[in-house]
Amino acid sequence: MTQSPTDAQSRRLFSWLWRGYLRRHVPLLTVALAIMAIEGSSLGGFSLLVEPMFDQVLVGGDSGALWLVALAVFGIFVVRGVASMAHKVLLTRIAQRTAAHIRADLLSHLMTLDTSFHQKKSPGELIERCQGDVQAINQIWATIITGVGRDAVSLVWLFGVALSIDWRWTLITLIAAPLLVVPSYLVQLYVRRSSRQARELASRMSTRLDEVFHGINPVKLNTLERYQASRDAALVADRVEAEVRTATWQSAIPALLDLMSGIGFLAVMLYGGAQIIDGEKTVGEFMAFFTAIGLAFDPLRRLGSLSGKWQNAAASIERILGLLSERPTIKSPATPVGAPEGAPELRLEHVSFAYGDMPVLHDVSLTAEAGKRTALVGASGAGKSTIFHVFTRLVDPVSGEVTVGGVPARDIALPDLRGLFSVVSQDAALFDESLRENILLGQEVSEARLKEVLEAAHVADFLPQLEGGLDAPAGPRGSNLSGGQRQRVAIARALLRDTPVLLLDEATSALDTKSEKLVQEALDRLSEGRTTLVIAHRLSTVQDADNIVVLDKGRVVDQGRHDDLLARGGLYSDLHAMQFKDAPGGQSK
């Protein structure tokens, strides 16, 4: 028989789940399956006891058999209860570990992907993949294992009991089973499609919430609460419809099973009832058969619903496999060379770069001399930040050569290359952890060294103001700190990293005068003995730079020291005049 595409795909998806994650838990799974088999067998044992319960005790009046049958029934339910509890505990342990492994692998993989990938995928969507999709997978495989280990065993025992009583009755009960084949196949196809739509809507909802919560201040300032709520409500309505459609079709197979059961019971009642009236069968035999078939319907219904539930999980597995199939284009070289020692020279030679079809850098050549301070100035969009990304290989140029200490950047292993740089930017990225964790970032340093760094970065100046001091929470994205305080924490990080290259990206542009002075002092101390590359809009902060590179629309249009650039005129002189035209003597206001 030809295998359907859905079956083949399902096998592939479950094979990934088994080989990648479940196989490592084989010992615990084996124990859980054995316990589930005991629980499943208990139903068959109970149905076997029904015949003597009626024929010997209730009808025959055998008081001696009464205690034996009653104790046997009690024992079966005790075993069933203990087995049910034990296998649920084991499966929960395996399920949680499996979900943790999938989530960790997915997060680790996502962090290896290029910046271009993360520019196309919103954080909300990726969070939903790591949380919602993993949870959907985790729920279904445990259900499948339970179905195989408990419900399938129950069916074998219960139908075995039914067949031992009368095979004709059993066949009559299953007379409507062939009616399920085609509807079941169609339902699987529809559930996979509707589940995929539901998961996509869940990602869009997470994206919307991520945007609202991260932009809560602009939402409030522009009175967008009602607008954003209506957009979210529309997504929620679509999600509800998708989930209802999925649930409707998932419940179709159990409903068809009930229809089949009704037809089977009608037929066996008419056929078997006549035999009992004629004295060919006993009441005990019929009740034992009726009990076995009746108990079989619950596991049969659960097994019947597995196909629909699996299609739901398969949609999530497909989405996760889609992410795992993504590959970074920026990689470490196969045979890397060692990173240069000391403060290196940074050089771009005829470098061009574009984001898709949008060119950003055009034949850029510049040199940041070793141990000196080089500034990049120009209007927004001139390509200044892109130059930082090129040096650190967050992006690779379309053409040209990038060297660090005379070594091509592509020839250095990525961890070694990025280990040369410390970055202090206008938007210091802080985590919702304590200040201590935000500064150390997993490093182990002595308290004396930490104290030295805190004083050098002027973090020690504001610690007494915080309840908890260094162990005070920074808040989401550092919201418990002012802009100047966040910058000083970022500088403390850079001091601890103690790298030979320092990249400063608008590090003081958003600060008030007092905070700017403190931060600038810390930056000056930090840049001593390091190759420093500075992006600045405030020209007053780079007048003392050893070299100023002037960029315009992705091209280097001039470079030199401050006085030389002013004397030559040109774009730098125009920018300077715009910033200081109202200040006497050319000094900053």
C-alpha positions as CSV (number, residue, x, y, z in Angstrom):
1,M,0.0,0.0,0.0
2,T,1.4,3.5,-0.9
3,Q,2.3,5.6,2.0
4,S,0.6,9.0,2.1
5,P,2.7,12.2,2.2
6,T,1.2,13.0,5.6
7,D,2.2,9.6,7.0
8,A,5.8,9.9,5.7
9,Q,6.1,13.4,7.1
10,S,4.7,12.3,10.5
11,R,7.3,9.5,10.6
12,R,10.1,12.0,9.8
13,L,8.9,14.5,12.5
14,F,8.5,11.8,15.2
15,S,11.9,10.3,14.2
16,W,13.5,13.8,14.9
17,L,11.8,13.9,18.3
18,W,12.8,10.4,19.2
19,R,16.4,10.4,18.0
20,G,17.2,13.9,19.2
21,Y,15.5,13.9,22.6
22,L,13.4,10.9,23.8
23,R,16.0,8.2,23.1
24,R,18.3,9.6,25.9
25,H,15.5,8.7,28.4
26,V,15.1,5.1,27.3
27,P,15.7,3.6,30.8
28,L,13.0,5.8,32.4
29,L,10.7,5.4,29.5
30,T,11.0,1.6,29.7
31,V,10.1,1.6,33.4
32,A,7.1,4.0,32.7
33,L,5.9,1.8,29.9
34,A,6.1,-1.3,32.1
35,I,4.0,0.5,34.8
36,M,1.6,1.7,32.2
37,A,1.2,-1.9,30.9
38,I,0.3,-3.0,34.4
39,E,-2.3,-0.2,34.6
40,G,-3.7,-1.1,31.2
41,S,-3.9,-4.8,32.1
42,S,-6.0,-4.0,35.2
43,L,-9.1,-3.2,33.1
44,G,-8.9,-6.6,31.5
45,G,-8.6,-8.3,34.9
46,F,-11.7,-6.4,36.2
47,S,-13.8,-7.4,33.2
48,L,-12.8,-11.0,33.7
49,L,-14.1,-10.8,37.3
50,V,-17.5,-9.6,36.1
51,E,-18.6,-13.1,34.9
52,P,-18.1,-14.9,38.3
53,M,-19.5,-11.8,40.1
54,F,-22.8,-12.3,38.3
55,D,-23.0,-16.1,37.7
56,Q,-21.4,-17.4,40.9
57,V,-22.2,-14.6,43.5
58,L,-25.2,-12.5,42.4
59,V,-27.1,-15.1,40.5
60,G,-25.6,-18.4,41.9
61,G,-25.6,-17.1,45.6
62,D,-22.1,-18.5,46.3
63,S,-21.2,-16.6,49.5
64,G,-17.7,-18.2,49.6
65,A,-16.9,-16.6,46.2
66,L,-18.2,-13.2,47.4
67,W,-15.1,-12.3,49.5
68,L,-12.7,-13.7,46.8
69,V,-14.3,-11.6,44.0
70,A,-14.6,-8.5,46.2
71,L,-11.0,-8.7,47.4
72,A,-9.8,-9.3,43.8
73,V,-11.6,-6.3,42.6
74,F,-10.2,-4.2,45.4
75,G,-6.7,-5.4,44.6
76,I,-7.1,-4.5,41.0
77,F,-8.1,-0.9,41.8
78,V,-5.2,-0.5,44.3
79,V,-2.7,-1.6,41.7
80,R,-4.3,0.6,39.0
81,G,-4.1,3.7,41.3
82,V,-0.5,3.1,42.3
83,A,0.6,2.4,38.7
84,S,-1.3,5.5,37.4
85,M,0.5,7.8,39.9
86,A,3.9,6.2,39.3
87,H,3.9,6.5,35.5
88,K,2.6,10.1,35.6
89,V,5.5,11.1,37.8
90,L,8.0,9.5,35.5
91,L,6.5,10.9,32.3
92,T,6.4,14.4,33.9
93,R,10.1,14.2,34.7
94,I,10.9,13.0,31.2
95,A,8.6,15.6,29.6
96,Q,10.1,18.5,31.5
97,R,13.6,17.4,30.8
98,T,12.8,17.0,27.1
99,A,11.2,20.4,26.8
100,A,14.2,21.9,28.6
101,H,16.6,20.3,26.1
102,I,14.6,21.3,23.0
103,R,14.2,24.9,24.3
104,A,17.9,25.1,25.1
105,D,19.0,23.7,21.7
106,L,16.6,26.0,19.9
107,L,17.8,29.1,21.8
108,S,21.5,28.1,21.3
109,H,20.9,27.7,17.6
110,L,19.0,31.0,17.3
111,M,21.9,32.9,18.9
112,T,24.3,31.6,16.2
113,L,22.2,33.0,13.4
114,D,23.2,36.2,11.6
115,T,22.0,39.7,12.4
116,S,20.1,39.7,9.1
117,F,17.9,36.8,10.3
118,H,17.0,38.6,13.6
119,Q,16.2,41.7,11.6
120,K,13.6,39.7,9.7
121,K,12.2,37.7,12.7
122,S,10.6,39.6,15.5
123,P,11.5,38.8,19.1
124,G,7.8,38.0,19.9
125,E,7.7,35.3,17.1
126,L,10.9,33.7,18.3
127,I,9.7,33.7,21.9
128,E,6.5,31.9,20.8
129,R,8.6,29.3,19.0
130,C,10.7,28.7,22.1
131,Q,7.8,28.6,24.4
132,G,4.4,27.9,22.7
133,D,5.7,25.4,20.1
134,V,7.9,23.5,22.5
135,Q,5.0,23.2,24.9
136,A,2.7,21.9,22.2
137,I,5.3,19.2,21.3
138,N,5.8,18.3,24.9
139,Q,2.2,17.7,25.5
140,I,1.5,15.4,22.6
141,W,4.5,13.0,22.8
142,A,3.6,12.2,26.4
143,T,0.0,11.5,25.3
144,I,1.3,9.3,22.5
145,I,3.5,7.3,24.9
146,T,0.6,6.9,27.3
147,G,-1.5,5.7,24.4
148,V,1.0,3.1,23.4
149,G,1.9,2.0,26.9
150,R,-1.5,2.1,28.6
151,D,-4.4,2.4,26.2
152,A,-3.1,0.0,23.6
153,V,-2.4,-2.6,26.3
154,S,-5.9,-2.0,27.7
155,L,-7.4,-2.6,24.3
156,V,-5.5,-5.9,23.8
157,W,-6.7,-7.2,27.2
158,L,-10.3,-6.0,26.8
159,F,-10.8,-7.3,23.3
160,G,-9.0,-10.5,24.4
161,V,-11.6,-10.9,27.1
162,A,-14.4,-10.1,24.6
163,L,-13.1,-12.6,22.1
164,S,-12.7,-15.3,24.8
165,I,-16.4,-14.9,25.7
166,D,-17.8,-14.9,22.1
167,W,-15.9,-14.0,18.9
168,R,-19.1,-13.4,17.0
169,W,-20.3,-10.8,19.4
170,T,-16.9,-9.0,19.1
171,L,-17.0,-8.9,15.3
172,I,-20.6,-7.6,15.4
173,T,-19.5,-4.8,17.8
174,L,-16.8,-3.7,15.3
175,I,-19.1,-3.9,12.2
176,A,-19.0,-0.1,11.6
177,A,-15.2,0.2,12.0
178,P,-14.4,0.4,8.2
179,L,-16.5,3.6,8.1
180,L,-13.7,5.4,10.0
181,V,-10.9,5.0,7.5
182,V,-11.6,7.8,4.9
183,P,-12.9,10.4,7.4
184,S,-9.9,9.8,9.7
185,Y,-7.5,10.5,6.8
186,L,-9.3,13.7,5.8
187,V,-9.5,14.9,9.3
188,Q,-5.7,14.5,9.8
189,L,-5.1,16.7,6.7
190,Y,-7.4,19.4,7.9
191,V,-6.1,19.4,11.5
192,R,-2.5,19.9,10.3
193,R,-3.5,22.9,8.2
194,S,-5.7,24.5,10.9
195,S,-3.0,23.9,13.6
196,R,-0.4,25.5,11.5
197,Q,-2.6,28.6,11.1
198,A,-3.2,28.7,14.9
199,R,0.5,28.6,15.6
200,E,1.2,31.4,13.1
201,L,-1.5,33.5,14.8
202,A,0.0,32.7,18.2
203,S,3.4,34.1,16.9
204,R,1.7,37.2,15.6
205,M,0.0,37.8,18.9
206,S,3.4,37.4,20.8
207,T,4.9,39.9,18.4
208,R,2.1,42.4,19.0
209,L,2.5,42.1,22.8
210,D,6.3,42.4,22.5
211,E,5.9,45.6,20.5
212,V,3.3,47.1,22.9
213,F,5.2,46.4,26.1
214,H,8.5,47.5,24.8
215,G,6.9,50.6,23.3
216,I,4.6,51.4,26.2
217,N,5.7,55.0,26.6
218,P,5.1,55.9,22.9
219,V,1.8,54.1,23.2
220,K,0.8,56.3,26.1
221,L,2.2,59.5,24.8
222,N,0.3,59.1,21.5
223,T,-2.9,57.8,23.1
224,L,-2.7,54.6,21.2
225,E,-4.2,52.4,23.9
226,R,-7.5,51.9,22.1
227,Y,-5.9,51.5,18.7
228,Q,-3.5,48.8,19.9
229,A,-6.2,47.1,21.9
230,S,-8.4,46.8,18.8
231,R,-5.5,45.4,16.7
232,D,-4.9,42.8,19.4
233,A,-8.6,42.0,19.7
234,A,-8.7,41.3,15.9
235,L,-5.8,38.8,16.3
236,V,-7.4,37.2,19.3
237,A,-10.6,36.7,17.4
238,D,-8.8,35.1,14.5
239,R,-6.9,32.9,17.0
240,V,-10.1,31.8,18.7
241,E,-11.6,30.8,15.4
242,A,-8.5,28.9,14.4
243,E,-8.4,27.0,17.7
244,V,-12.1,26.2,17.6
245,R,-11.7,24.8,14.0
246,T,-8.8,22.7,15.2
247,A,-10.6,21.5,18.2
248,T,-13.7,20.7,16.1
249,W,-11.9,18.5,13.7
250,Q,-9.7,16.9,16.5
251,S,-13.0,15.8,18.2
252,A,-14.4,14.4,15.0
253,I,-12.7,11.0,15.2
254,P,-13.8,10.3,18.9
255,A,-17.3,11.3,17.8
256,L,-17.1,8.8,14.9
257,L,-15.9,6.2,17.3
258,D,-19.0,6.8,19.5
259,L,-21.2,6.4,16.4
260,M,-19.4,3.2,15.5
261,S,-19.8,2.0,19.2
262,G,-23.5,2.8,19.1
263,I,-24.1,0.8,15.9
264,G,-22.0,-2.1,17.4
265,F,-23.9,-2.2,20.7
266,L,-27.3,-2.1,18.9
267,A,-26.3,-5.0,16.8
268,V,-24.8,-7.1,19.7
269,M,-27.8,-6.4,21.9
270,L,-30.2,-7.7,19.3
271,Y,-28.1,-10.8,18.5
272,G,-26.8,-11.5,22.0
273,G,-30.0,-10.7,23.8
274,A,-31.8,-13.3,21.8
275,Q,-29.2,-15.9,22.8
276,I,-29.6,-15.1,26.5
277,I,-33.4,-15.3,26.3
278,D,-33.0,-18.7,24.6
279,G,-30.6,-19.9,27.3
280,E,-27.6,-20.2,25.0
281,K,-25.6,-17.6,27.0
282,T,-25.6,-16.6,30.7
283,V,-26.2,-13.1,32.1
284,G,-22.7,-13.2,33.6
285,E,-21.1,-13.9,30.1
286,F,-23.0,-11.0,28.6
287,M,-22.2,-8.6,31.5
288,A,-18.5,-9.5,31.3
289,F,-18.6,-8.9,27.5
290,F,-20.5,-5.7,27.9
291,T,-18.1,-4.5,30.6
292,A,-15.0,-5.3,28.5
293,I,-16.4,-3.6,25.4
294,G,-17.7,-0.6,27.5
295,L,-14.3,-0.2,29.2
296,A,-12.6,-0.4,25.8
297,F,-14.3,2.7,24.5
298,D,-12.4,5.2,26.6
299,P,-8.9,4.0,25.6
300,L,-10.2,3.6,22.0
301,R,-11.5,7.2,22.0
302,R,-8.2,8.5,23.4
303,L,-6.2,6.5,20.8
304,G,-8.6,7.8,18.1
305,S,-8.0,11.4,19.1
306,L,-4.2,10.9,19.0
307,S,-4.0,11.4,15.2
308,G,-5.6,14.8,15.5
309,K,-3.5,15.8,18.4
310,W,-0.4,14.6,16.6
311,Q,-1.2,16.8,13.6
312,N,-1.4,19.7,16.0
313,A,2.0,19.0,17.4
314,A,3.4,18.2,14.0
315,A,2.7,21.8,12.9
316,S,4.8,23.0,15.9
317,I,7.6,20.5,15.0
318,E,7.6,21.8,11.4
319,R,8.0,25.3,12.6
320,I,10.9,24.4,15.0
321,L,12.6,22.3,12.3
322,G,12.3,25.3,10.0
323,L,14.3,27.4,12.5
324,L,16.8,24.7,13.1
325,S,17.4,24.4,9.3
326,E,18.5,28.0,9.2
327,R,22.3,28.3,8.9
328,P,24.5,31.3,9.7
329,T,26.4,32.7,6.8
330,I,29.0,34.3,9.0
331,K,31.1,31.5,10.5
332,S,34.5,30.9,12.0
333,P,37.1,29.8,9.4
334,A,37.9,26.1,9.1
335,T,41.5,26.8,10.1
336,P,41.6,30.0,12.1
337,V,44.7,32.0,12.9
338,G,45.4,33.5,16.3
339,A,44.1,36.9,17.2
340,P,46.7,39.6,17.3
341,E,48.4,40.5,20.6
342,G,48.1,44.0,22.2
343,A,46.1,47.0,20.9
344,P,45.7,46.3,17.1
345,E,45.4,48.5,14.1
346,L,42.0,48.4,12.5
347,R,41.8,48.8,8.7
348,L,39.1,48.8,6.0
349,E,40.4,48.6,2.4
350,H,37.9,49.4,-0.4
351,V,35.0,48.0,1.6
352,S,31.4,48.0,0.2
353,F,28.3,46.7,2.0
354,A,24.6,46.6,1.4
355,Y,21.5,45.5,3.3
356,G,19.7,43.6,0.6
357,D,19.3,46.0,-2.3
358,M,20.1,49.0,-0.2
359,P,23.8,50.1,-0.4
360,V,25.3,51.4,2.8
361,L,29.1,51.5,2.4
362,H,30.8,52.5,-0.9
363,D,34.5,51.7,-1.4
364,V,35.4,52.7,2.2
365,S,39.0,52.8,3.2
366,L,40.1,53.9,6.7
367,T,42.6,53.1,9.4
368,A,42.2,53.3,13.1
369,E,45.8,53.4,14.4
370,A,46.9,51.0,17.2
371,G,46.4,52.5,20.6
372,K,44.9,55.8,19.3
373,R,41.5,57.3,19.2
374,T,39.7,57.5,15.8
375,A,36.3,59.2,15.4
376,L,33.6,58.6,12.9
377,V,31.3,61.6,12.2
378,G,28.6,62.3,9.7
379,A,24.8,62.5,9.4
380,S,22.5,59.7,10.4
381,G,22.6,56.9,7.8
382,A,26.2,57.7,6.7
383,G,27.3,54.2,7.6
384,K,29.0,54.8,11.0
385,S,27.4,51.9,12.9
386,T,27.8,49.6,9.9
387,I,31.5,50.1,10.1
388,F,31.4,48.8,13.7
389,H,29.4,45.8,12.6
390,V,31.9,45.1,9.8
391,F,34.9,45.1,12.2
392,T,33.2,42.7,14.6
393,R,31.7,40.6,11.8
394,L,28.1,41.0,12.7
395,V,28.0,41.5,8.9
396,D,30.5,40.7,6.2
397,P,31.3,43.2,3.4
398,V,30.2,42.5,-0.2
399,S,33.7,43.4,-1.3
400,G,37.0,44.7,0.2
401,E,39.3,43.6,3.0
402,V,38.9,44.0,6.8
403,T,42.0,43.5,8.9
404,V,42.6,43.6,12.6
405,G,46.3,43.9,13.6
406,G,47.2,43.1,10.0
407,V,45.2,39.8,10.1
408,P,42.2,39.4,7.9
409,A,39.1,39.4,10.1
410,R,37.7,36.4,8.2
411,D,40.7,34.4,9.2
412,I,40.2,34.8,13.0
413,A,37.8,32.5,14.9
414,L,34.6,34.5,15.7
415,P,34.9,34.2,19.5
416,D,38.5,35.3,19.4
417,L,37.7,38.2,17.1
418,R,34.8,39.5,19.1
419,G,36.8,38.9,22.3
420,L,39.1,41.8,21.1
421,F,36.2,44.3,21.3
422,S,34.3,46.1,24.1
423,V,31.3,48.2,23.1
424,V,29.7,51.0,25.0
425,S,26.7,52.3,23.1
426,Q,24.0,55.0,23.6
427,D,21.5,52.3,24.5
428,A,23.3,50.2,27.1
429,A,21.7,46.7,27.1
430,L,21.1,45.8,30.7
431,F,19.3,42.6,31.8
432,D,16.6,42.3,34.4
433,E,19.1,41.1,37.0
434,S,21.1,42.7,39.8
435,L,23.7,45.3,39.0
436,R,26.4,42.8,40.1
437,E,25.2,40.3,37.5
438,N,24.9,43.0,34.8
439,I,28.5,44.0,35.4
440,L,30.1,40.6,35.9
441,L,28.1,38.7,33.2
442,G,29.3,35.4,34.5
443,Q,32.9,36.4,35.2
444,E,34.6,35.5,38.5
445,V,36.7,38.4,39.8
446,S,38.0,39.4,43.2
447,E,36.1,41.9,45.3
448,A,39.2,44.2,45.2
449,R,39.2,44.1,41.4
450,L,35.4,44.7,41.3
451,K,35.7,47.7,43.7
452,E,38.5,49.1,41.5
453,V,36.3,48.9,38.4
454,L,33.2,50.4,40.1
455,E,35.2,53.4,41.2
456,A,36.9,53.9,37.8
457,A,33.5,53.7,36.0
458,H,31.9,56.0,38.6
459,V,29.4,53.3,39.5
460,A,30.4,53.6,43.1
461,D,29.1,57.2,43.1
462,F,25.4,56.2,42.9
463,L,25.4,52.8,44.6
464,P,24.6,54.3,48.1
465,Q,21.4,55.7,46.5
466,L,20.1,52.3,45.6
467,E,18.4,50.0,48.1
468,G,20.6,46.9,48.0
469,G,23.5,48.6,46.5
470,L,25.3,46.4,44.0
471,D,22.6,43.7,44.5
472,A,19.8,46.1,43.6
473,P,17.8,45.0,40.5
474,A,18.5,46.9,37.3
475,G,14.9,46.3,36.2
476,P,13.7,45.3,32.7
477,R,16.2,46.8,30.2
478,G,17.7,48.7,33.1
479,S,14.6,50.7,33.8
480,N,15.5,51.2,37.5
481,L,18.5,53.3,36.5
482,S,18.9,56.7,34.8
483,G,20.6,57.0,31.4
484,G,23.9,58.1,32.9
485,Q,23.8,55.2,35.4
486,R,23.2,52.7,32.7
487,Q,26.1,54.1,30.7
488,R,28.4,53.8,33.7
489,V,27.4,50.1,34.2
490,A,28.2,49.5,30.6
491,I,31.6,51.1,31.1
492,A,32.3,48.9,34.2
493,R,31.5,45.9,32.0
494,A,34.0,47.1,29.4
495,L,36.7,47.7,32.1
496,L,36.2,44.1,33.3
497,R,36.5,42.7,29.8
498,D,39.8,44.5,29.5
499,T,39.9,44.1,25.7
500,P,42.5,45.9,23.5
501,V,39.8,47.6,21.2
502,L,37.1,49.9,22.4
503,L,34.0,50.8,20.3
504,L,32.0,53.8,21.5
505,D,28.7,54.3,19.8
506,E,27.1,57.7,20.8
507,A,28.0,56.8,24.4
508,T,27.2,60.3,25.8
509,S,24.7,61.7,23.3
510,A,21.6,61.2,25.4
511,L,23.0,62.4,28.8
512,D,22.7,65.6,30.7
513,T,25.7,67.8,31.2
514,K,26.6,66.4,34.7
515,S,26.2,62.8,33.7
516,E,28.1,63.4,30.4
517,K,31.1,64.8,32.3
518,L,31.2,61.7,34.6
519,V,30.7,59.3,31.8
520,Q,33.3,61.1,29.6
521,E,35.9,60.9,32.4
522,A,35.2,57.1,32.8
523,L,35.5,56.7,29.0
524,D,38.8,58.6,28.9
525,R,40.2,56.3,31.5
526,L,38.8,53.2,29.8
527,S,40.4,54.1,26.4
528,E,43.9,54.6,27.7
529,G,46.3,52.2,25.9
530,R,43.5,50.8,23.7
531,T,42.6,51.2,20.0
532,T,39.4,53.3,20.3
533,L,36.9,53.9,17.6
534,V,34.2,56.5,18.4
535,I,30.9,57.4,16.8
536,A,29.7,60.8,17.8
537,H,27.2,63.4,16.8
538,R,28.5,65.9,19.3
539,L,31.7,67.1,17.7
540,S,32.9,68.6,21.0
541,T,33.5,65.0,22.3
542,V,35.9,64.1,19.5
543,Q,37.9,67.3,19.0
544,D,40.9,65.7,20.6
545,A,40.7,62.5,18.6
546,D,43.9,61.5,16.8
547,N,42.0,61.1,13.6
548,I,38.5,62.1,12.5
549,V,36.9,60.2,9.6
550,V,34.1,62.1,7.9
551,L,31.4,60.0,6.3
552,D,28.6,61.0,3.9
553,K,26.1,58.6,2.3
554,G,28.4,55.6,2.9
555,R,31.6,57.2,1.6
556,V,34.7,58.7,3.3
557,V,34.8,62.3,2.2
558,D,37.5,63.6,4.4
559,Q,39.7,62.7,7.4
560,G,42.3,64.3,9.6
561,R,42.6,66.2,12.9
562,H,40.0,68.6,14.1
563,D,41.9,71.8,13.3
564,D,43.0,70.6,9.8
565,L,39.5,69.6,8.9
566,L,38.1,73.0,9.9
567,A,40.9,74.8,7.9
568,R,40.0,72.8,4.8
569,G,36.3,73.5,4.9
570,G,34.0,70.9,3.6
571,L,31.4,68.7,5.3
572,Y,33.1,68.6,8.7
573,S,33.4,72.4,8.8
574,D,29.7,72.6,7.9
575,L,28.7,70.2,10.6
576,H,30.8,72.1,13.1
577,A,29.3,75.4,12.1
578,M,25.8,74.0,12.5
579,Q,26.5,72.8,16.0
580,F,28.5,75.9,17.3
581,K,27.2,78.8,15.2
582,D,25.6,80.4,18.3
583,A,28.6,79.8,20.6
584,P,31.2,82.6,21.0
585,G,34.7,81.7,20.0
586,G,33.7,78.4,18.5
587,Q,33.0,76.8,21.8
588,S,30.2,74.5,22.6
589,K,27.0,76.0,24.2
